[in-house]
């Protein structure tokens, strides 16, 4: 169990304390011990006690994100206030009882046979040593805890007090004394002004410096009571303020770049510092104070008092190295001597003695210090773990910080990253024995780090404490802004780690399957639980009778009947109240008329964006290096399986909708679909192996399949088609299909932007982002009305009439509402007469309204939507441009995004003019254009191996652009408009499910085979799609009737009069004109309601 595994934390400073707390908070793990060599927690803020000791990072950002403090007194608090804060946090999380003070770690040895660290400690007061064993060790010793004191000749002869500023001697009396300070870093800048005040009137402070700093004049504003109350009581105020402070610190990073922009920023720093020195420093010290290296090469020093203190007669500043110490003086290399009653070393720390004096030996006895010596300095993967040293973690490790940022922020990044890794070892029913970074992963990470550092100011030539003085290796600095380090440590790249388990890893797959099935079950039950409220009263009575028969045996039959009737009346009344309440809620939220239609449209648009985003997001991920490594660089066949399994889930979703769509209604089916999308997206985002990813994509596909056969592609098309008028139906539905292109475009450019971030977040975040759209649909559906046609079918006539009144903003007695209600009911009667059998096969009967023929038309037009090669472009265009055209991955991503934008632009025209263009002409000319594009791509790519191959490849890219433009203008939108138009109402849900299943079946097939054919057939693959597009032209011409500007109820007449539907539709258009039902020149329809209704009934 997790509680049996102890975690040893070495060091009780900022990082060690944070690690202990996050073990409790994030992992629920409380079996740990902090070993601290001093007598209290706090690290730097316990050891450093010199006068005016303070933080130079804003306090609201120099604090834990999980323990915000609204009561900071100032922006840059002093040491005492900081230590009180850390003590309060330790008390809040009950950490002190788990601390062992005055204990120093001497030795760590890994026992591979038992997967344990053998740790040797020493009591710093008694000198006694002891041994502890634990599977996990976290080093939080830091690097600013071991003061550096130079070895100077004669130091042992000095008769006064001599100490380092980090070990301040509180007994020091300075009044009228001569104090020599060696060094002028951040610490000396704080305490020297205080010493100058204290040595007066006859004393002297002499400061010997070797180099200058880039000074920043900065005060220390205090926080008002009103500000503190705001931070404490206004939600998110403190966190927003933290973000602002973080941004201010991050902006400085641009000055570290060795670019023109970086040079301009450094020049501003140079000018600011020189101006500060000229205005505030004594003239005799200005040259000593001005640095001769690039700004940022060393850490900048912030002060408001130091330069002013140089004006004091009790202060003397001199440039020179101390080389010798006498009984009462200090001598420099130039031979000058300075009297000294006390010597204070402000000479920094042994920053390159990482983990000193701990001896660390990992697998096969590898000595960590020898490993680092052989590489020229300390190094670790993401500054945290080292290959060959399992279950060993370093906080504030090598190359994990920047020069001007909060140490606590990057320590928290490492702590949270460590907890994510430790979850494998400490949690679960079968935790891993150990985890260790792979050698190749560490080499790759370090090559990137030091490659980036070459182009930053830190390596521009000065000697700072970030650099190893002998090898000149920068072991401290992270070469990017810290927010990128945060992003890269959110999700571990598990393929970079070797996880050793005692038990079979199959248990993890079973857990994924269990969680997926559990989530699906809960989501399904939540939706299905609403089922009874939508049954007609007769059906409710039937079910009540069934329930009553089984539970009231032995009770008088008449009494049972009376009870059932009372219960039925109560439930019926309650159902009416709930339904009326939901109807009123819809009216309250959306109003009536245009606002309702706008609400339906917005919901549908978001669903379309989600559909497009789902399709496009993987196109930019397949070339992602981290994704490739995470899933062991899948070959063409495996890539096809990973991508296409989503489409297989979509196909299954269509089948599911066939059985549940008409029972649940449009709104609850939408909710069911969104629940599945959310569960699937979560599984995909957290996937660490192929089975896990495949399960997530299948579940997402289930939701998308239900959605596309109910929400955007049909009941927006069905739902919205059933709520909008004939003359605007094609335009409105096409405008929604336009947003498929918007979703694809968003996905591609999101992928492209995240590719610059790197790491797992670059592909996990784009996958997770689809949940934003799904949640938006879930929320909006609450405010939308149910489809009036579905309500009429279910016998809920009054509700249906209320919805029609709400949608069209008319009264129930209005002639339009009466006509629309009568028209719908007549169509339902016609369809019910033709479909008396409610079985699955009933929709394939060759009845009087030719339902079977219409189902085949729906299936065929969706086949056309997919079999023309669209998903070769949507899913694989970056891979196509790399493999077939020969472009770089980065350029392929850019062009892939641009090509898919053409899809979006092409979809704009039908959203305005599809009703005027017509369905038939649009499809016929569109398929012709797509066939020509595929032919030209094949011809041009066939010339790639010739002398003009580059020119031909570039021309082929142009035809990909044209292909997507034409597809957006034609084949993209017509099938989605045509399917709900062509199907009879009684069969619309199931027929649409069959039609959409064709889309997903061929979507799956094309996506599955595309990686293989573009890799093996090369240019010949495009000839396949050229032929399929060409064959669609005669098929649509001879078999598909025009449906533009017909009411959905009137489409039945096209198929109920006998003859070829194409000819019948053409003749009906002529008859409509003769009966004053005319299609105007602008594409709208003028309707004589009475004649229209008479014609429809007589024809029926």
VENDASUL-V152053 format. One record per run of one state. SS is the DSSP state (helix for helix, strand for strand, loop for the rest). FROM is the first residue (numbers start at 0). TO is the last residue. Records with the same first field share a line. If there is no record, write none. Layout:
SS->FROM-TO, FROM-TO
This chain:
loop->0-0, 4-5, 10-12, 27-30, 35-42, 47-52, 54-72, 74-76, 92-94, 100-101, 111-114, 123-127, 134-134, 139-145, 147-151, 153-153, 157-159, 167-176, 182-184, 199-202, 209-213, 217-220, 222-223, 233-235, 257-258, 280-281, 289-299, 303-304, 309-313, 319-320, 325-327, 332-335, 339-340, 345-347, 349-357, 361-361, 365-365, 374-379, 381-383, 385-390, 394-399, 401-405, 426-430, 437-437, 453-454, 459-465, 467-472, 474-475, 477-480, 488-492, 501-504, 528-529, 534-535, 551-555, 590-592, 616-623, 630-634, 685-688, 708-709, 715-724, 754-759, 768-768, 781-786, 793-795, 808-813, 834-838, 844-849, 867-868, 885-887, 917-917, 941-947, 969-969, 982-983, 1016-1016, 1039-1046, 1056-1059, 1074-1076, 1079-1083, 1086-1087, 1099-1099
helix->1-3, 13-26, 43-46, 78-91, 95-97, 154-156, 164-166, 185-198, 224-232, 236-255, 259-279, 282-288, 305-308, 362-364, 367-373, 406-425, 438-452, 456-458, 481-487, 493-495, 505-527, 530-533, 536-550, 556-589, 593-615, 624-629, 635-684, 689-707, 710-714, 725-753, 760-767, 769-780, 787-792, 796-807, 814-833, 839-843, 850-866, 869-884, 888-916, 918-940, 948-968, 970-981, 984-1015, 1017-1038, 1047-1055, 1060-1073, 1088-1098
strand->6-9, 31-34, 53-53, 73-73, 77-77, 98-99, 102-110, 115-122, 128-133, 135-138, 146-146, 152-152, 160-163, 177-181, 203-208, 214-216, 221-221, 256-256, 300-302, 314-318, 321-324, 328-331, 336-338, 341-344, 348-348, 358-360, 366-366, 380-380, 384-384, 391-393, 400-400, 431-436, 455-455, 466-466, 473-473, 476-476, 496-500, 1077-1078, 1084-1085
